[in-house]
Amino acid sequence: MDGDDRLLDDRTPGVEEHESTASVLSYTVGLGLAIVATIASFIVAQTNLLWPPGIPVGLIVLALAQIGVHLVFFLHLGSGPDHTNNILALAFGVLIVFLVIGGSIWIIANLNANMTAMPTH
Amino acid sequence: MTTATIEAASNRLAHQRDSGPAPTRIVVAYGFWIFILSDIVMFSALFAAYAVLAGNTAGGPTGADLFNVRNVFLMTMCLLVSSYTCGLGALSAEQRKPERFLIFAAPTFVLGAAFLFLEISEFVGMIDKGAGPSRSAFLSAFFTLVGMHGAHVSAGLIWLIYMVAQVVAKGLRAAVLRRLLCFSLFWHALDIVWIGVMTLVYLMEVQ
């Protein structure tokens, strides 16, 4: 109720309003999940728990999961109306990151495969 | 549900519909978020360079020869817990508890500095073994990517000292709170970049 009352008083645009979604609990849950994901990555990388050719995929999946945990529990990216712009910007950023990394790897691997053998000196 | 709650909810809807510009806090966080995303796009170029060059060791040492998994695990934990205490500090600041903010700022700084110390000693050890950035394309890309992340962490530590000084000198006024919000966004974002470094650079090599 307190938060709602404060909102009613805050009719002037641009005035600070604090409706924090963060809490000690959410940070602690986030830390716990992040530590679990980190330990899982190290175990997957160092043992044959996963089918060895599948290890890189497993590592990438764990990294994406951990990034998700960080975005939700540490950066508090939610689905609220205040976050629409943030989510859109993030989606655009992710698109650029995948274009740059995926595109570079693809193009260079293709060039590499089509290279004629270099004369050895 | 009481009538008061319903009234408050409908008032909030009205507030959203004709509220004019968003609160400064939201706008500042959005602007800083755009900066962080552009920083991550810059990191993605370095990641792409590393991914392309990782195999070109020019007869020199490979990642599997050089990387120490225990060291990487320690660095990851330092950064993770530092992110956690930074979040708790930001929370205390939001609740206008400057003393608790200062208590949480201390471990945030110490763990960030410990991360940096481990990273620099790793770099020094590699250069001593003759595996400096000029040895091979793989090592050039490695030092650029990991060094850039380390430079960001150093900048974050300096920023943290500056924020502590502001909280002590000015108190938790609105402008200081907004800067603290930006700082914690920056610190959490560095953690996200580190997850990429840890996975793509270290764990992919030592498996």
Boltz contact constraints between the chains, C-beta under 6 A:
constraints:
  - contact:
      token1: [A, 4]
      token2: [B, 8]
      max_distance: 6.0
  - contact:
      token1: [A, 7]
      token2: [B, 12]
      max_distance: 6.0
  - contact:
      token1: [A, 8]
      token2: [B, 11]
      max_distance: 6.0
  - contact:
      token1: [A, 13]
      token2: [B, 19]
      max_distance: 6.0
  - contact:
      token1: [A, 13]
      token2: [B, 20]
      max_distance: 6.0
  - contact:
      token1: [A, 13]
      token2: [B, 21]
      max_distance: 6.0
  - contact:
      token1: [A, 14]
      token2: [B, 21]
      max_distance: 6.0
  - contact:
      token1: [A, 14]
      token2: [B, 24]
      max_distance: 6.0
  - contact:
      token1: [A, 16]
      token2: [B, 25]
      max_distance: 6.0
  - contact:
      token1: [A, 16]
      token2: [B, 174]
      max_distance: 6.0
  - contact:
      token1: [A, 17]
      token2: [B, 23]
      max_distance: 6.0
  - contact:
      token1: [A, 20]
      token2: [B, 94]
      max_distance: 6.0
  - contact:
      token1: [A, 22]
      token2: [B, 91]
      max_distance: 6.0
  - contact:
      token1: [A, 27]
      token2: [B, 84]
      max_distance: 6.0
  - contact:
      token1: [A, 27]
      token2: [B, 87]
      max_distance: 6.0
  - contact:
      token1: [A, 27]
      token2: [B, 88]
      max_distance: 6.0
  - contact:
      token1: [A, 31]
      token2: [B, 84]
      max_distance: 6.0
  - contact:
      token1: [A, 34]
      token2: [B, 80]
      max_distance: 6.0
  - contact:
      token1: [A, 38]
      token2: [B, 76]
      max_distance: 6.0
  - contact:
      token1: [A, 41]
      token2: [B, 203]
      max_distance: 6.0
  - contact:
      token1: [A, 42]
      token2: [B, 73]
      max_distance: 6.0
  - contact:
      token1: [A, 45]
      token2: [B, 203]
      max_distance: 6.0
  - contact:
      token1: [A, 45]
      token2: [B, 207]
      max_distance: 6.0
  - contact:
      token1: [A, 55]
      token2: [B, 207]
      max_distance: 6.0
  - contact:
      token1: [A, 59]
      token2: [B, 199]
      max_distance: 6.0
  - contact:
      token1: [A, 59]
      token2: [B, 203]
      max_distance: 6.0
  - contact:
      token1: [A, 63]
      token2: [B, 195]
      max_distance: 6.0
  - contact:
      token1: [A, 63]
      token2: [B, 199]
      max_distance: 6.0
  - contact:
      token1: [A, 66]
      token2: [B, 195]
      max_distance: 6.0
  - contact:
      token1: [A, 67]
      token2: [B, 192]
      max_distance: 6.0
  - contact:
      token1: [A, 67]
      token2: [B, 195]
      max_distance: 6.0
  - contact:
      token1: [A, 70]
      token2: [B, 192]
      max_distance: 6.0
  - contact:
      token1: [A, 74]
      token2: [B, 83]
      max_distance: 6.0
  - contact:
      token1: [A, 74]
      token2: [B, 87]
      max_distance: 6.0
  - contact:
      token1: [A, 74]
      token2: [B, 188]
      max_distance: 6.0
  - contact:
      token1: [A, 75]
      token2: [B, 188]
      max_distance: 6.0
  - contact:
      token1: [A, 82]
      token2: [B, 26]
      max_distance: 6.0
  - contact:
      token1: [A, 85]
      token2: [B, 30]
      max_distance: 6.0
  - contact:
      token1: [A, 86]
      token2: [B, 33]
      max_distance: 6.0
  - contact:
      token1: [A, 89]
      token2: [B, 34]
      max_distance: 6.0
  - contact:
      token1: [A, 89]
      token2: [B, 37]
      max_distance: 6.0
  - contact:
      token1: [A, 93]
      token2: [B, 37]
      max_distance: 6.0
  - contact:
      token1: [A, 93]
      token2: [B, 40]
      max_distance: 6.0
  - contact:
      token1: [A, 96]
      token2: [B, 41]
      max_distance: 6.0
  - contact:
      token1: [A, 97]
      token2: [B, 44]
      max_distance: 6.0
  - contact:
      token1: [A, 100]
      token2: [B, 44]
      max_distance: 6.0
  - contact:
      token1: [A, 100]
      token2: [B, 45]
      max_distance: 6.0
  - contact:
      token1: [A, 100]
      token2: [B, 48]
      max_distance: 6.0
  - contact:
      token1: [A, 101]
      token2: [B, 44]
      max_distance: 6.0
  - contact:
      token1: [A, 101]
      token2: [B, 47]
      max_distance: 6.0
  - contact:
      token1: [A, 101]
      token2: [B, 48]
      max_distance: 6.0
  - contact:
      token1: [A, 104]
      token2: [B, 48]
      max_distance: 6.0
  - contact:
      token1: [A, 104]
      token2: [B, 52]
      max_distance: 6.0
  - contact:
      token1: [A, 105]
      token2: [B, 51]
      max_distance: 6.0
  - contact:
      token1: [A, 108]
      token2: [B, 52]
      max_distance: 6.0
